Amino acid sequence: MTVQALELVGARFPDALGAVLGGSAVRGRALPGSDLDLAVLLPEGETSRREVVRHDGRLA
């Protein structure tokens, strides 16, 4: 997982049980403007949602 992805998960989801990074970042094809494709596993009882955020200048 990239440093930016780890920082994002730690900052926004401190109680996360785990996270999976996908897309171009995993394949080694990410460009500076590429987004981060993340799935975050949250503890039971947390609300499931999908969101797009900007972290460190990058969409995720």
C-alpha positions in Angstrom: 0.0 0.0 0.0 1.3 3.4 -0.8 2.3 5.8 2.0 -0.5 8.2 0.9 -3.1 5.4 1.2 -1.8 4.4 4.7 -1.9 8.0 5.8 -5.4 8.4 4.5 -6.7 5.3 6.2 -5.0 6.2 9.5 -6.4 9.8 9.4 -10.0 9.1 8.3 -10.5 5.6 9.7 -8.5 5.1 12.9 -10.6 2.2 13.9 -10.3 0.4 10.6 -9.8 -3.4 10.8 -8.0 -3.4 7.4 -7.8 -1.8 4.0 -7.3 -3.0 0.5 -5.7 -0.8 -2.2 -6.6 -1.5 -5.8 -6.3 0.0 -9.3 -3.2 1.5 -10.9 -1.4 2.0 -7.6 -1.2 -1.7 -7.0 -0.2 -2.4 -10.6 2.6 0.1 -10.4 1.1 2.2 -13.2 -0.1 5.2 -11.1 0.7 8.6 -12.4 1.0 11.7 -10.2 -2.7 12.5 -10.9 -4.0 9.0 -10.4 -6.6 8.4 -7.7 -6.3 5.9 -4.9 -8.8 3.1 -5.0 -9.4 1.9 -1.4 -11.8 -0.4 0.4 -11.7 0.0 4.1 -13.0 -2.7 6.5 -14.7 -1.0 9.5 -15.8 -2.6 12.8 -19.3 -4.0 13.1 -21.9 -1.3 13.7 -20.2 1.3 11.5 -22.2 2.7 8.7 -21.3 1.4 5.3 -20.8 4.2 2.7 -19.0 5.2 -0.4 -17.3 8.5 -0.6 -14.8 10.4 -2.7 -12.3 12.5 -0.8 -9.2 14.5 -1.6 -6.1 13.5 0.5 -2.7 15.1 0.0 -3.9 16.5 -3.3 -5.1 13.2 -4.6 -8.6 11.8 -5.0 -9.4 8.7 -3.2 
